[in-house]
Amino acid sequence: MAQTKFDKQLEDGIEQGAMAFGRFVSGAPLDGEPRPPGSVPRWGIALLRLAFLGWAGWAAWTWWWVKDHDQVIRVSVIAAAVAVPVLVVAAIRGRGRRRHMRTLVIPMSMALKDLLPGWDDHQRVRALNIPIDRSFVAIRLPDGWYDPGAVKDQMRELVQARMGGLWSGEWNLKSHPFGVVFTPQKPKPKLEPPEQVDFFSDLVQEAIAGCVPGQLVLGIGDRLNAVKKEMTGETAMWALSVGSGGGKSSFLQMIITQLIRQRATVIGIDVKMASINCFEGVEGVHLYTDPGNIGDMRAAISWVAREVEARNYMKKNDPGKDFDRLTLILEEGNEFGDASKEWWNENKEKGEPAGDPIWGDIASIMRMGRHVNVTIIGVFQDLREAAVGSRGLRNMFRMIMMGNFNANQWKMIVNTSPVPESVDRAGRMMIIEGNRRKWIQVPYADPDAFREHSIKLRNEFGYSTADLYGSPPARSPQRLPSLLQTSTPLFTKESAPDERAVPAGPGESGAALPQAEAEDEEPLELESGESPDAEEPQEEDELLALAEISRRLAADGIEVSADLMRQHKRRRKDFPAGRTVSGRELFVLADLAAYYRPDDEAGVTDPPPHGEEDDADGAPEAQDPEPDDGEDG
């Protein structure tokens, strides 16, 4: 007999009812959706449902057949009082699980559609297991699944994109059920240098003792190991670009101490007067730290350049000759550059270049010094190209150390991205050598301890000037800052030399500096075109430029600027005559000293008319608006 439509509907209804009854008694979700992670186990749900069926059957039997209505009501009230709070708590806790399914599990299962094409949406949801604490991601794979190529990597990238961070997968394709479990990779512990390092610790001292000549300890790295670098070859010239409070002074003190151990001669330029003063009086360490005598610092740099020239000449004649190290330390390079430029503008003669030539001497040292063991350490708060004379010298510092920097400084000096985060801690610096980067912590000690240790090292390892072909220039007496000077009018009997000059301190030389770097040290000869009637200077006469005479007179307590002397030369008929030597007009130091010395010291009763000259009409001569063509005002 043919099956009717009613029979078909009845059969389908019975089948669906049986399936629903089976899900009910087995604890499976009635709607077919997967259970949220962390919910009641399936067997627990089955027991609750069977208990409900048992209670319903007992209540119906008792209510209809036994007729004991009070007992049914009493038991139902007790059961409701217990079940309602439990259901409320379960519903509240289930909100987070449902949100977890809605925001993470279901969207990720949909994203797996292209990677698991053999399964429908419900199968992919049931195959994906992500606990609510997101500790792992488990994906069950179809029995016939295989990787046609790069599917594993795509699945891992999908998990990383949804879960965040780096994840690694453990694949099981050999035994049933097949699947993969992704777990987050444990981040590697971030290694950092120690917060503080003692220079006299065993670790640092053993590392210094193991250094070969030319090798220096810079600090302690992130693995608690000593970081050494060679001040030779391509990394002979070092530069520091470290902000205020970054530990520049401690670094220089540590490096100078190690250079002393290696018998080096150190020339220190420090306009800050604080970083390296602790080495005052140590043999072989020549410090120029008076910002009032910028000419001394320039003379010291020029002397180093001449030493490089002499060593290269000796190296040419004896290629196998080795020299003791000579290191020039330029502390506070930004401030020195500004002060040196101002000095040059005030003291240059007519026809000399507008740019400061001292950077030419530094460039010569950097280009030619490496071959003869002459090196430079430049310390800058901001290593701009303008800070090194705009001569392209910044690129010649092949090893740069940076600390306490900002993003703009990094982009200007290194110009790589991403910009590393600067560590705002004294002594924390990054060594930049080509493409290599390394953080270190600079060892620290008290400045007096560095000094005492340096003197001990000099006595132990010795010192020699055999490889120096000249002597570093002597220092001028230190000048008081203008606000500390006792101001008295010039050319009066009350003017006293001892009120305007500070005598040299212990260990300082009171001798005047050698001639400025623009003048030759060789004896000056008259040009052939000069008049033979010109008076020959006496043997004790010394011909100097006005700028140098001004400095020497200041050392003797006679304060008169080179600019004022140039004005007097133009306007006064009794001004001592100069002499033309090698195309330059020079003057006798003794003549100008007698001219400007106060009357009571000169021993004359009729002093020269030092006041401003009057013109023919008796009116005072008008000031020149500009210096004449023969002088640079």
C-alpha positions as CSV (number, residue, x, y, z in Angstrom):
1,M,0.0,0.0,0.0
2,A,1.4,3.4,-1.0
3,Q,2.6,5.7,1.8
4,T,0.4,8.7,2.2
5,K,1.4,12.2,3.1
6,F,0.1,11.8,6.6
7,D,2.1,8.7,7.1
8,K,5.3,10.5,5.9
9,Q,4.6,13.4,8.3
10,L,3.9,11.0,11.1
11,E,7.1,9.1,10.4
12,D,9.2,12.3,10.4
13,G,7.6,13.5,13.6
14,I,8.3,10.3,15.4
15,E,11.9,10.4,14.1
16,Q,12.4,14.0,15.2
17,G,10.8,13.2,18.6
18,A,13.1,10.3,19.1
19,M,16.1,12.4,18.3
20,A,14.9,15.2,20.6
21,F,14.3,12.6,23.4
22,G,17.7,11.1,22.7
23,R,19.4,14.6,23.0
24,F,17.4,15.2,26.2
25,V,18.3,12.1,28.0
26,S,22.0,12.2,26.8
27,G,22.7,15.7,27.9
28,A,23.3,17.0,24.3
29,P,22.1,20.6,23.4
30,L,18.5,20.5,22.2
31,D,19.1,23.1,19.5
32,G,22.1,21.3,18.0
33,E,24.5,24.2,18.8
34,P,27.8,23.3,20.6
35,R,27.9,23.9,24.3
36,P,30.0,26.9,25.5
37,P,33.4,26.1,26.9
38,G,33.4,25.6,30.7
39,S,29.8,24.7,31.0
40,V,28.3,21.7,32.9
41,P,29.6,18.4,31.5
42,R,27.2,16.5,29.3
43,W,26.8,13.6,31.8
44,G,25.8,16.2,34.5
45,I,23.2,17.7,32.2
46,A,21.8,14.2,31.5
47,L,21.5,13.4,35.2
48,L,19.6,16.7,35.8
49,R,17.3,16.0,32.9
50,L,16.6,12.4,34.1
51,A,16.0,13.7,37.6
52,F,13.5,16.2,36.2
53,L,11.7,13.3,34.3
54,G,11.7,11.2,37.5
55,W,10.1,14.1,39.5
56,A,7.5,14.8,36.8
57,G,6.5,11.1,36.7
58,W,6.3,10.8,40.5
59,A,4.3,14.1,40.8
60,A,1.8,12.9,38.1
61,W,1.4,9.5,39.8
62,T,0.9,11.0,43.2
63,W,-1.4,13.8,42.0
64,W,-3.7,11.7,39.9
65,W,-3.6,8.2,41.4
66,V,-2.7,8.6,45.1
67,K,-4.5,11.9,45.4
68,D,-1.9,13.2,47.9
69,H,-1.9,16.8,46.6
70,D,-0.2,18.3,49.7
71,Q,2.8,16.0,49.4
72,V,3.3,17.0,45.7
73,I,3.0,20.7,46.5
74,R,5.4,20.4,49.4
75,V,8.1,18.6,47.5
76,S,7.7,20.9,44.5
77,V,8.2,24.0,46.6
78,I,11.3,22.6,48.2
79,A,12.7,21.6,44.8
80,A,12.0,25.0,43.4
81,A,13.6,26.8,46.3
82,V,16.8,24.8,45.6
83,A,16.7,24.8,41.8
84,V,15.9,28.5,41.1
85,P,19.0,30.0,42.8
86,V,21.1,27.4,41.0
87,L,19.6,28.2,37.6
88,V,20.0,32.0,38.2
89,V,23.7,31.6,39.1
90,A,24.2,29.3,36.1
91,A,22.5,31.8,33.8
92,I,24.7,34.7,35.0
93,R,27.9,32.7,34.6
94,G,26.8,31.5,31.2
95,R,26.6,35.1,29.9
96,G,30.4,35.2,29.7
97,R,30.6,31.9,28.0
98,R,27.9,32.9,25.5
99,R,29.8,36.1,24.8
100,H,33.0,34.1,24.3
101,M,31.2,31.9,21.8
102,R,29.7,34.8,20.0
103,T,32.8,37.0,19.8
104,L,35.6,34.5,19.3
105,V,34.7,30.9,18.7
106,I,32.0,31.3,16.0
107,P,33.9,34.0,14.1
108,M,37.1,31.9,14.1
109,S,35.1,28.9,12.9
110,M,33.8,30.9,10.0
111,A,37.4,32.0,9.2
112,L,38.4,28.3,9.0
113,K,35.9,27.7,6.1
114,D,38.6,27.9,3.4
115,L,41.0,25.8,5.4
116,L,38.5,23.1,6.4
117,P,36.2,23.0,3.3
118,G,34.9,19.5,3.9
119,W,32.9,20.5,7.0
120,D,29.8,22.6,7.3
121,D,29.4,25.5,9.8
122,H,28.1,23.3,12.7
123,Q,30.9,20.8,12.3
124,R,33.5,23.5,12.3
125,V,32.1,25.1,15.5
126,R,32.1,21.7,17.2
127,A,35.6,21.0,16.0
128,L,36.9,24.3,17.5
129,N,37.7,24.2,21.2
130,I,38.9,27.4,22.9
131,P,38.6,27.6,26.7
132,I,37.4,30.8,28.2
133,D,40.9,31.6,29.6
134,R,42.3,31.3,26.0
135,S,45.1,29.0,27.2
136,F,45.0,27.0,24.0
137,V,43.2,26.5,20.7
138,A,42.4,23.0,19.7
139,I,41.1,22.2,16.2
140,R,39.8,18.7,15.3
141,L,40.6,17.9,11.7
142,P,38.5,15.8,9.3
143,D,39.7,12.2,8.8
144,G,40.7,12.8,5.2
145,W,42.4,16.2,5.8
146,Y,45.9,16.8,4.4
147,D,48.1,19.9,3.8
148,P,48.2,20.8,0.1
149,G,50.8,23.4,0.9
150,A,51.2,26.3,3.4
151,V,47.8,25.5,5.0
152,K,49.5,24.9,8.4
153,D,51.2,28.3,8.2
154,Q,47.9,29.9,7.3
155,M,46.1,28.3,10.2
156,R,48.8,29.4,12.6
157,E,48.7,33.0,11.3
158,L,44.9,33.0,11.7
159,V,45.2,31.9,15.3
160,Q,47.9,34.5,16.0
161,A,45.7,37.2,14.4
162,R,42.7,36.3,16.4
163,M,44.4,35.5,19.7
164,G,47.3,38.0,19.6
165,G,51.0,37.2,20.1
166,L,53.1,34.3,18.8
167,W,51.6,30.8,18.8
168,S,53.1,27.4,17.9
169,G,51.1,24.3,16.8
170,E,51.5,20.7,17.7
171,W,50.1,18.6,14.9
172,N,48.7,15.1,15.2
173,L,48.2,13.5,11.8
174,K,49.3,9.9,12.7
175,S,46.6,8.7,15.1
176,H,42.8,9.2,15.3
177,P,41.3,11.7,16.1
178,F,43.5,14.0,14.0
179,G,43.9,17.6,15.1
180,V,46.2,20.4,16.1
181,V,46.7,22.2,19.4
182,F,48.1,25.8,19.3
183,T,49.7,27.2,22.5
184,P,51.2,30.6,23.0
185,Q,55.0,30.8,22.8
186,K,56.6,31.8,26.0
187,P,58.2,35.2,25.6
188,K,62.0,35.2,26.0
189,P,63.0,37.0,29.2
190,K,64.2,40.5,28.4
191,L,67.8,40.7,29.2
192,E,69.1,44.0,30.5
193,P,72.5,45.2,31.8
194,P,72.8,45.7,35.5
195,E,71.5,49.0,37.0
196,Q,74.9,49.9,38.4
197,V,78.4,48.6,38.0
198,D,81.4,49.2,40.3
199,F,84.6,50.0,38.3
200,F,86.7,48.2,41.0
201,S,84.6,45.0,40.9
202,D,86.4,41.8,40.1
203,L,84.4,41.4,36.8
204,V,85.6,44.8,35.5
205,Q,89.2,44.6,36.7
206,E,89.7,41.1,35.3
207,A,88.3,42.2,32.0
208,I,90.7,45.3,31.9
209,A,93.6,43.1,32.8
210,G,92.8,40.8,29.8
211,C,92.7,43.7,27.3
212,V,95.4,43.8,24.6
213,P,97.0,47.2,23.7
214,G,94.4,49.3,22.0
215,Q,91.4,47.4,23.5
216,L,89.3,49.0,26.2
217,V,86.4,47.9,28.4
218,L,83.3,50.0,27.8
219,G,80.8,48.5,30.2
220,I,78.8,45.4,31.2
221,G,76.3,43.9,28.8
222,D,72.9,42.3,29.2
223,R,74.5,38.9,29.9
224,L,76.6,40.3,32.7
225,N,79.7,40.1,30.4
226,A,82.3,42.7,29.9
227,V,82.0,44.5,26.6
228,K,85.4,45.4,25.0
229,K,86.1,47.4,21.9
230,E,89.3,48.2,20.0
231,M,90.3,51.8,19.5
232,T,92.2,50.8,16.4
233,G,91.4,50.2,12.7
234,E,88.0,51.3,11.5
235,T,86.8,52.1,15.1
236,A,89.7,54.3,16.1
237,M,87.6,57.4,16.4
238,W,84.7,57.4,18.9
239,A,81.8,59.7,19.5
240,L,79.3,60.0,22.3
241,S,75.9,61.6,21.8
242,V,74.6,61.5,25.3
243,G,72.1,63.9,26.9
244,S,72.5,65.6,30.3
245,G,72.8,63.2,33.1
246,G,73.6,60.3,30.9
247,G,76.9,59.4,32.4
248,K,79.4,61.0,30.0
249,S,81.8,62.1,32.9
250,S,82.0,58.6,34.4
251,F,82.6,57.1,30.9
252,L,85.5,59.5,30.3
253,Q,87.0,59.0,33.7
254,M,86.9,55.2,33.2
255,I,88.4,55.4,29.6
256,I,91.2,57.8,30.7
257,T,92.1,55.4,33.6
258,Q,92.5,52.6,31.1
259,L,94.5,54.7,28.7
260,I,96.9,55.5,31.5
261,R,97.3,51.8,32.1
262,Q,98.3,51.5,28.4
263,R,101.0,54.2,28.8
264,A,99.0,56.7,26.6
265,T,99.3,60.4,26.5
266,V,96.0,62.1,27.0
267,I,95.0,65.7,25.8
268,G,91.8,66.7,27.5
269,I,89.7,69.6,26.3
270,D,86.8,70.4,28.7
271,V,85.0,73.8,28.7
272,K,82.7,72.4,31.4
273,M,85.6,72.3,33.9
274,A,84.1,69.3,35.7
275,S,84.3,66.0,33.9
276,I,88.1,65.2,33.9
277,N,89.5,67.7,36.4
278,C,90.2,64.8,38.7
279,F,93.2,63.8,36.6
280,E,95.0,67.2,37.2
281,G,98.6,66.6,37.9
282,V,98.7,63.0,36.6
283,E,101.8,62.4,34.5
284,G,101.0,62.3,30.8
285,V,97.5,63.8,31.1
286,H,97.4,67.4,29.9
287,L,94.1,69.2,30.6
288,Y,92.8,72.4,29.1
289,T,89.7,73.3,31.0
290,D,89.6,77.1,31.3
291,P,86.7,78.5,29.1
292,G,88.4,81.9,29.4
293,N,91.4,80.6,27.4
294,I,89.9,79.1,24.4
295,G,93.1,79.8,22.6
296,D,94.9,77.3,24.8
297,M,92.5,74.6,23.8
298,R,92.9,75.5,20.1
299,A,96.7,75.4,20.5
300,A,96.5,72.0,22.1
301,I,94.4,70.6,19.2
302,S,96.8,72.1,16.7
303,W,99.8,70.6,18.5
304,V,98.1,67.1,18.2
305,A,97.7,67.7,14.5
306,R,101.4,68.6,14.2
307,E,102.2,65.4,16.1
308,V,100.2,63.4,13.6
309,E,102.2,65.1,10.8
310,A,105.5,64.3,12.5
311,R,104.5,60.7,13.2
312,N,103.4,60.1,9.6
313,Y,106.8,61.4,8.4
314,M,108.6,59.0,10.8
315,K,106.3,56.1,9.7
316,K,107.2,56.8,6.1
317,N,110.9,56.4,6.8
318,D,110.4,53.4,9.2
319,P,107.2,51.5,8.3
320,G,107.6,49.1,11.1
321,K,107.7,51.7,13.9
322,D,105.0,51.6,16.6
323,F,104.0,54.6,18.6
324,D,102.6,55.0,22.1
325,R,99.0,56.0,22.0
326,L,98.1,59.7,21.9
327,T,94.4,60.4,22.5
328,L,92.6,63.7,22.2
329,I,89.4,63.9,24.3
330,L,87.0,66.7,23.3
331,E,84.4,67.0,26.1
332,E,81.3,69.1,25.6
333,G,82.0,69.4,21.9
334,N,78.9,71.5,21.3
335,E,79.9,74.2,23.7
336,F,83.5,74.1,22.5
337,G,82.4,74.6,18.9
338,D,80.4,77.7,19.8
339,A,83.2,79.2,22.0
340,S,85.9,78.4,19.4
341,K,83.9,80.0,16.6
342,E,83.4,83.2,18.8
343,W,87.1,83.3,19.6
344,W,88.0,83.0,15.9
345,N,85.6,85.8,14.9
346,E,87.2,88.1,17.5
347,N,90.9,87.2,16.7
348,K,91.2,86.4,13.0
349,E,93.2,88.7,10.8
350,K,92.2,90.2,7.5
351,G,92.1,87.8,4.7
352,E,91.7,84.7,6.9
353,P,88.7,82.5,6.3
354,A,85.4,83.1,8.0
355,G,85.0,79.4,9.0
356,D,86.8,78.2,12.1
357,P,90.0,76.5,10.9
358,I,90.4,74.4,14.1
359,W,88.0,71.8,12.6
360,G,90.5,71.4,9.8
361,D,93.1,70.3,12.4
362,I,90.6,67.9,13.9
363,A,89.8,66.5,10.4
364,S,93.5,66.0,9.8
365,I,93.8,64.1,13.0
366,M,90.8,61.9,12.2
367,R,92.0,61.1,8.7
368,M,95.7,60.7,9.3
369,G,95.9,59.8,13.0
370,R,94.7,56.2,13.0
371,H,97.8,55.0,11.1
372,V,100.1,56.3,13.8
373,N,98.0,55.5,16.9
374,V,96.5,58.9,17.5
375,T,92.8,58.8,18.3
376,I,89.9,61.1,19.2
377,I,87.0,60.7,21.6
378,G,84.4,63.4,20.9
379,V,81.6,63.9,23.5
380,F,78.5,65.8,22.4
381,Q,75.1,66.3,23.9
382,D,73.8,66.5,20.3
383,L,75.9,65.1,17.5
384,R,74.7,67.4,14.8
385,E,76.8,68.0,11.6
386,A,77.1,71.6,12.6
387,A,78.6,70.6,15.9
388,V,81.7,69.2,14.1
389,G,82.3,72.2,11.9
390,S,80.0,71.1,9.0
391,R,83.0,69.3,7.4
392,G,81.5,65.8,7.2
393,L,83.3,64.6,10.2
394,R,80.3,62.9,11.8
395,N,80.5,60.0,9.4
396,M,84.2,59.5,10.4
397,F,83.2,58.4,13.9
398,R,82.7,54.8,13.1
399,M,81.7,53.9,16.6
400,I,79.0,56.0,18.3
401,M,77.6,55.6,21.8
402,M,74.2,57.1,22.5
403,G,72.3,57.5,25.7
404,N,69.3,59.5,27.0
405,F,68.4,60.3,23.4
406,N,65.1,61.2,21.7
407,A,63.5,60.0,18.5
408,N,64.8,63.0,16.5
409,Q,68.4,62.5,17.6
410,W,68.2,58.9,16.6
411,K,66.8,59.6,13.2
412,M,69.4,62.4,12.6
413,I,72.4,60.2,13.6
414,V,71.4,56.6,12.9
415,N,68.4,57.0,10.7
416,T,66.9,53.5,11.2
417,S,63.5,52.4,12.3
418,P,61.9,51.5,14.5
419,V,63.5,53.9,17.0
420,P,64.6,52.0,20.1
421,E,63.3,53.2,23.4
422,S,65.9,55.2,25.3
423,V,66.6,54.1,28.9
424,D,66.7,57.2,31.2
425,R,69.4,55.9,33.5
426,A,72.9,57.4,34.2
427,G,75.5,55.2,32.5
428,R,73.1,53.3,30.3
429,M,74.4,53.6,26.7
430,M,73.9,51.9,23.4
431,I,77.0,51.0,21.3
432,I,76.3,51.6,17.6
433,E,78.9,50.0,15.3
434,G,77.6,49.7,11.8
435,N,74.4,47.6,12.0
436,R,75.2,46.2,15.4
437,R,73.5,47.6,18.5
438,K,74.3,46.7,22.1
439,W,73.2,48.2,25.4
440,I,75.8,48.5,28.2
441,Q,76.0,49.9,31.7
442,V,79.1,52.1,32.2
443,P,81.2,51.3,35.4
444,Y,81.2,54.0,38.0
445,A,83.6,55.1,40.7
446,D,84.3,58.2,42.7
447,P,86.5,60.7,40.7
448,D,89.1,60.8,43.5
449,A,89.3,57.0,43.4
450,F,89.9,57.2,39.6
451,R,92.7,59.7,40.2
452,E,94.4,57.6,42.9
453,H,94.2,54.5,40.8
454,S,95.6,56.3,37.8
455,I,98.6,57.5,39.7
456,K,99.2,54.0,40.9
457,L,99.0,52.7,37.3
458,R,101.5,55.3,36.1
459,N,104.0,54.1,38.7
460,E,103.3,50.5,37.9
461,F,103.3,50.6,34.0
462,G,105.5,53.7,33.5
463,Y,105.3,56.5,31.0
464,S,107.5,57.7,28.2
465,T,107.6,60.8,25.9
466,A,109.9,59.1,23.4
467,D,107.2,59.1,20.7
468,L,106.3,62.7,21.2
469,Y,108.2,65.1,18.9
470,G,107.1,68.2,20.8
471,S,105.6,69.2,24.1
472,P,102.0,70.1,24.6
473,P,101.5,73.9,24.8
474,A,101.7,75.4,28.3
475,R,98.6,76.8,29.8
476,S,97.9,80.5,30.3
477,P,97.0,81.7,33.8
478,Q,93.4,81.1,34.5
479,R,91.3,84.2,34.1
480,L,88.5,85.1,36.5
481,P,85.0,85.4,35.0
482,S,84.0,88.9,34.3
483,L,81.6,89.1,37.2
484,L,84.3,88.1,39.7
485,Q,87.0,90.5,38.4
486,T,87.8,93.8,40.3
487,S,87.0,96.4,37.7
488,T,89.4,99.4,37.5
489,P,89.9,101.9,34.7
490,L,92.7,101.3,32.3
491,F,95.8,103.5,32.2
492,T,95.4,104.8,35.8
493,K,97.8,104.6,38.7
494,E,95.2,102.6,40.6
495,S,95.4,99.8,38.1
496,A,97.4,97.0,39.5
497,P,98.4,93.9,37.5
498,D,97.7,91.5,40.4
499,E,94.1,92.6,40.6
500,R,93.3,91.5,37.0
501,A,95.2,88.2,36.7
502,V,94.9,84.9,38.6
503,P,98.3,83.3,39.2
504,A,98.8,79.8,38.0
505,G,97.6,77.1,40.3
506,P,99.6,74.1,41.6
507,G,101.1,72.2,38.7
508,E,100.2,74.9,36.2
509,S,102.8,76.6,34.1
510,G,102.9,80.4,34.3
511,A,104.6,80.6,31.0
512,A,102.8,82.2,28.1
513,L,101.4,80.0,25.4
514,P,103.3,79.6,22.1
515,Q,102.3,81.6,19.2
516,A,98.7,81.2,17.8
517,E,98.2,78.4,15.5
518,A,98.1,80.8,12.5
519,E,101.8,81.6,13.1
520,D,104.8,79.4,12.3
521,E,107.2,78.4,15.1
522,E,110.2,78.7,12.9
523,P,112.3,81.9,13.0
524,L,110.7,84.6,10.8
525,E,112.7,85.9,7.9
526,L,112.3,89.2,6.1
527,E,111.0,89.0,2.6
528,S,113.4,90.0,-0.1
529,G,111.2,92.9,-1.1
530,E,111.5,94.6,2.2
531,S,113.5,97.8,2.7
532,P,117.1,97.0,3.7
533,D,117.0,100.1,5.9
534,A,114.4,98.5,8.2
535,E,115.7,98.3,11.7
536,E,116.7,94.8,12.7
537,P,115.0,93.7,15.9
538,Q,117.2,93.0,18.9
539,E,117.9,89.5,19.8
540,E,115.4,89.6,22.7
541,D,112.7,91.2,20.6
542,E,109.7,88.9,19.8
543,L,107.5,89.7,16.8
544,L,103.9,88.7,17.4
545,A,100.4,89.4,16.1
546,L,98.2,91.7,18.0
547,A,95.9,88.9,19.1
548,E,98.8,87.0,20.7
549,I,100.2,90.1,22.3
550,S,96.8,90.8,23.8
551,R,96.9,87.3,25.5
552,R,100.4,87.7,26.8
553,L,99.7,91.2,28.2
554,A,96.6,89.8,29.9
555,A,98.9,87.2,31.5
556,D,101.0,90.1,32.9
557,G,98.0,91.9,34.2
558,I,97.5,94.4,31.4
559,E,94.0,94.0,30.0
560,V,93.8,95.4,26.5
561,S,91.9,93.7,23.7
562,A,93.4,93.2,20.2
563,D,90.5,95.2,18.8
564,L,91.4,98.2,20.9
565,M,95.0,97.9,19.9
566,R,94.0,98.0,16.3
567,Q,92.0,101.2,16.8
568,H,95.0,102.8,18.6
569,K,97.3,101.8,15.7
570,R,95.0,103.6,13.3
571,R,94.4,106.7,15.3
572,R,97.5,107.4,17.3
573,K,100.8,108.7,15.9
574,D,102.9,107.4,18.9
575,F,101.7,103.8,18.5
576,P,104.7,101.5,18.2
577,A,105.5,100.8,14.6
578,G,105.1,97.3,13.3
579,R,107.2,95.3,10.9
580,T,106.1,93.4,7.8
581,V,107.2,89.8,7.9
582,S,106.1,87.2,5.4
583,G,103.3,89.6,4.3
584,R,102.0,90.1,7.8
585,E,102.3,93.1,10.1
586,L,103.8,92.0,13.4
587,F,104.8,94.0,16.5
588,V,107.4,93.8,19.2
589,L,105.9,92.5,22.5
590,A,108.2,94.6,24.7
591,D,107.2,97.8,22.8
592,L,103.5,97.3,23.4
593,A,104.1,96.2,26.9
594,A,105.9,99.5,27.7
595,Y,103.2,101.4,25.8
596,Y,100.3,100.1,27.8
597,R,102.0,99.6,31.2
598,P,100.7,101.9,33.9
599,D,102.9,105.0,34.4
600,D,104.2,104.0,37.9
601,E,105.5,100.8,36.5
602,A,107.0,102.3,33.4
603,G,109.0,104.8,35.4
604,V,108.2,107.8,33.1
605,T,107.1,111.3,34.1
606,D,105.7,112.3,30.8
607,P,103.4,109.4,29.6
608,P,102.4,109.2,26.0
609,P,99.1,110.8,25.1
610,H,96.9,107.7,25.5
611,G,93.7,109.7,25.3
612,E,91.8,109.9,22.1
613,E,93.6,112.3,19.5
614,D,92.0,115.6,18.6
615,D,91.6,116.7,15.1
616,A,92.8,120.0,13.6
617,D,89.8,121.9,14.9
618,G,90.3,120.7,18.5
619,A,87.2,118.5,18.4
620,P,87.5,114.9,19.4
621,E,88.0,112.5,16.5
622,A,84.8,110.8,15.5
623,Q,84.6,107.0,15.9
624,D,85.0,105.1,12.7
625,P,81.7,103.4,11.8
626,E,83.7,100.4,10.5
627,P,87.3,99.2,10.7
628,D,89.5,100.2,7.8
629,D,90.5,97.9,5.0
630,G,93.7,96.9,6.7
631,E,92.1,95.3,9.8
632,D,89.4,92.9,10.6
633,G,87.3,94.5,13.4
